[in-house]
């Protein structure tokens, strides 16, 4: 069976390596991007960066005064999960652009 790749396997590997470098560069760039998510009518605010790290959590003081601890904990978990979901969607969209729209398993 003749080689179907233009430039052969070596060219395909070079293109894959270039794509990998572009993706890693974009990942590094996105680490500085932050997204915010809230829960409990904005009483709990979480900021997450593109490296999937929690940057900050802010809790409205009045929430701590009037609610029980378990509700506050649930709101923190909800806000963190919402923030991570936003970051994951952003990463998937941005890295997909770099990859030319290809869905590469394990990329995100």
Protein Blocks (a to p, Z undefined) as FASTA:
>chain_A
ZZfbghijmlmmmmmmmmmmmmmmmmmmmmmpccdddeehhlaccdddfkopafbdcddf
klmmmpcfklmmmmmmmmmmmmmmmmmmmmmmmmmmmnnopacehkZZ
